[in-house]
C-alpha cells in the first residue's frame, strides 16, 4: 500500500474568503473584544465611587488622542457585534436568508457600522 502525501482535511487557505465567512470570524472576534472591554469599563465606573483622584486620572488618559482612536475602534467592534446579533435575530425569523439577500444585507450592516462610527467619531475627535 502506498502512502499519499495529501492533507487530511482542507485548510482555510484553499478556500476563497466569502463575506459570510468573514462576518462569522469577525463576529466572534468582536464578541471577545466587547466582553473583555467590560472589565476596564467597570473599573472606570467604579473609580467614581472609590477615589476621585483615580477617576480624574483615568479621564485625563481617556481624553488623549490615541485613546480616542482606540475608543472608535472599540465602537466599530461593538457595533459589528450588535448589528450582527440583530441580523441573527432576523435570521431566526427565517427572513433575509436567500443568498441573493444575504450579501446586500451584510453590506448594509457594514455601511451602517461605518456611518455610526463616523457620526460618533465627529463628536469624539
N, C-alpha and C positions, 0 to 999 in steps of 0.2 A: 504494500500500500504506500503510495507516495504522499508526502505531506505538502500541501499547498500553502503558500505564504499570503493568505488573504486575511483581512481583518475579520474579527468575529461579528462585529456589528458596524453599521455605518456611523460615521462620526459627523459632528456638526459641520465640519469644514467642507464636506462634499455636498451639503445642501445649500441651495440658494436662499439667502435670508428673505423671508416673507414678512410683510408688515404685521400679520397676526402673531408670528413667532417673536418678532422684535418687541411687540407690545406685551406679550406674555413675560418675556425676560425682564423688560424694564419695569413692568408692574410689580414683579417680585422684588427687584432691587429698590424700587421706590417705597415699597411697604417696609423693608428693613430700615431704610433711611428715616422714614416717618416715625416708626416706633422707637428707634434708637434716639431720635431727637427729642422725644418726650422727656427724657431724663434731664437734659440741660434746661429745657423749658420749665420743668417742675422745680428745679433748683433755683432758677431765676425768679419764679413767682414766690417760692418760699423764702427767698432772701429779703423780700419786702417785710416779712414778719420777724426775721431773725436779727438783721442788723442793717440799719440804713446806710452805713458806710459801704458795706459789701454790695448792696443794691446800686448805689451810685457808681461804684467802680465797674460793675457789670454794664450799666447804662453807658458809661464812657467807652467801654470796649465795643458795645453794640452799635454805637454811633460812628465807628470808624468806617472808612470806605470799603476796605477789604471784607469786613464782616457784613456790610450791606450787600455786597455781591454774593457772599455765601448765603445770605438770607433769601436772595432772589433765586439762587439755585435750589435751595431747600423748598421754596414755594413752588418751583417748577416740578420737583419730585412729588410734593404733596398733592398738587393739582392733578398730576398724572395719575396718582393713586386713586384719588377721589373720583375723577372723571371716568376712569376705568371701572371702578366699582359701580357707578351709575350705568355704564354700558352693560355690566354683568347683570344688574337688576333688570334692564330692558331685555336682555337675552333670556333671562329666566321666565319672561312672559312670552317667549318664543316669537320675538319681533326683531327685525333687522338682522336676521341670521342668514339670509341668502348671500352668496359670495359677491354678487354684484352690489349688495347693500353694505357689506362689512367694510370694504375699503373706503367708500365715501364717508361712512360714519366714523371710521378711525381717523381719517384726515380731518374731519370736523372736530374731533376731540383734540387733535394736535393744534389746530388753529385756535380753538377756544382756550387751550392752555397757554399758547403764545400770547394771545390777546390779554388774558388775565395777568400774566407775568409782566407784560409791558405796561399795563394800566397801573399795577401796583408799583412797578419799577420807577415810573414817573413820580409817584408820590414819595417813595423811599429815598431815591437819589436826587 
